[in-house]
Amino acid sequence: MKMTIKSTKPRNPFVVAALRRAAGSHRPGPGARRLRAARELRLEIERLRPGP
């Protein structure tokens, strides 16, 4: 009696990578927004400072 094993259908290799990747919005995180706001505030204060 011969025994045959069905081969599984080929899977898309890109799906595994896509599922493991952290997907989400393309916005900067809260830390990046906070740093940017601080940098803009420093630039604004520097601009308002009276020159010699």
Stockholm file with secondary structure:
# STOCKHOLM 1.0

chainA/1-52         MKMTIKSTKPRNPFVVAALRRAAGSHRPGPGARRLRAARELRLEIERLRPGP
#=GR chainA/1-52 SS CCCCCCCCCCCCHHHHHHHHSCCCCSSCCHHHHHHHHHHHHHHHHHHHSCCC
#=GC SS_cons        CCCCCCCCCCCCHHHHHHHHSCCCCSSCCHHHHHHHHHHHHHHHHHHHSCCC
//
